[in-house]
């Protein structure tokens, strides 16, 4: 698989990584340790060297499974974890250097590592991106050797622009064919500052797979059922904030543009057409999805006609309701 420079870390990462929000399970279902281990093995077997996780994923079971698995392949994987969402309540005042260091210590223990490759603040309240004391604390934690680098996971472009005033090495942002705003200012600034971009929610919570319809039923505990209007967390995390029925209309146009009902490889390849992106992190709830994701890196570059077509579909269906919100 192709490797890309990961910001100013000095590391090269595979352009397709593995996101582990739903590692070994479908959203809302109980964690399946054995399936998680099979998915991680499939990632290794398919050449992936980048894993994205978080301390709260699957009640910390994602980190624990990753920690167990990577003992087989020491030094192979670059692992990014995230922290902060475990704060109760999840408020800006809770993001202190002491609290973040405690979260880091927990991740180190679960992953079985002496140093984290990278830790990201996990979509904190907006004011946290202006907290001088917190970022100074992260610099101290980095100097102590517990982390090699740090960054942020953001909801809004404005948050990313603010965070780049500090010593971050990477940024995780929702970027897909339904979310084009990062192209305007965020990506050019990140390239200028040599900050790695991790493209998350690349398939818009599955909407961009091309497999869903108006009749698709999601589980009761699946965020695609209960968070469509931001009832539990930021609306942008679910279907990238796109109205479901409107998104289905746009998907039908994309199917015509690419001449297929399977949009997965094209949705991922579209992201990789942007050189500001270091790595894209589709998730997998079963092993065959890992191989399917990796194939996106092997298809030819999209044509200018296809790239323009995506832009036109976004402008026609989504720009008015999406572009200024995140």
C-alpha positions, 0 to 999 in steps of 0.5 A: 500500500502507498505510504504518506508522510504523517505531518511533522512526526517523521513517520510514514503511514499507510494511506488507508488505516483502520478506524476502531469505533465499532471494532469487532461489532456493529454500532450498539451491539456487544463487543466481540473480542474474537472478531476484533482480533480477526479484524486487526489481523486482516488489517496487518495482512492487508498491509495497514500500519495505522490504527485509530482508536479512543479510550472510550471505544467499546468501553475501552475494549478497543484499546485493550484488544489492540494492546493485546494484538500488537504484541505479535508485531512490535513496532509495526503499527502507528497507533493514534488514540483519543481522550477526553470524552470520558469526562463526566460531565464533558465540559471545557473546565474538565480539560486540565493537563492533570486530567488529560495525563490521567487519561494518557496513563490509562491508554498506556496501560491498556495498550501495553506501551511505554509511549503513545505514538500520538494522542488527540483531544477527542472533540472537546468543547470549542473553547478548549481549542483556545486553552493555553494552559492545556496545550502547554501541559501537553507539551510538558507531557510530551517532554516527559516521554509519555507521548511522542506527539499530540493533536486534536479531533475536531467537529468544526473547521474553526476549531482546527484553525485555532488548534494549529496555533499550538504544537499539534502534529495532526488533526482528525476531521470529518472529510468525505464527498458530503463534507467539502468545507475543509478544502477551503481553508483548513487543508491549505493551512495544514499543508503550510504548517506540516500538520497531518490530516486524518480523514474520519467518517469517510463513508458518512456513517455508511451512507456513502457505501450506496447500500442503504435505502429509505427502508433500511432499519438501524438498531435501537442502540445504533447512533444512526437511529438515535442521533440524527438530530444531535440528540446524544452528541454532535449531529455531524457525527451521524451521516456527516450531518446530512439529512438521511433522505436528502443524502439518499438522493445525492447517493443516487446521483453519485451511483450514476456518476461512477456507474456502480452501486458500490460506492465504497472504493470511489468514496475512499479514492476521492478522499485520497485524491487530496494530497493534504490527507495523510490517512483515511480511517474507515472502520470495519465490523467484519474482516472482509470490510478491511480488504474492501477498504484497502482495494480503494487505494488500488483503483485508478485516480479519479478523472477530472470529470468525476471530481467535478461531478462530486462537487456539483452533486455537493453544491446541488444537494448539500452545500446549503445545509452543511457547508456553514455548520461545521 
